[in-house]
Amino acid sequence: MTQPVYVAANPVEAEIVRQLLASHGIRTELLGVFAWGAVGELPLPEAWPRLYLVEERDRERARAVIRDYESAPVAGSWACRQCGERSPAHFGACWSCGARHPL
């Protein structure tokens, strides 16, 4: 099997991205969503839901859609100065690297 086009943080995010790609005419298969229930028993990376393209020729177009999704500002969030990830406004530290919120 080819590499996944997207690895989601959780099943909800996987479905959001799957629907976003579908709205652009890009078909995907969602795998690993049932492994999410085994978080704690499985290493986290093995439990993350993954999206695979039905048509490999859609990879570049899918990556462009995903880049737009990932770079869109989230209302009520802030960008980490250390790693660039966005965290909810009420987080005092970055969810990804733990850097303190730039107050």
Beta strands, then each sheet from edge to edge (+ up, - down):
strand 1: 6-7
strand 2: 28-31
strand 3: 50-53
strand 4: 77-79
strand 5: 86-88
sheet 1: 1+ 3- 2+
sheet 2: 4+ 5-
end
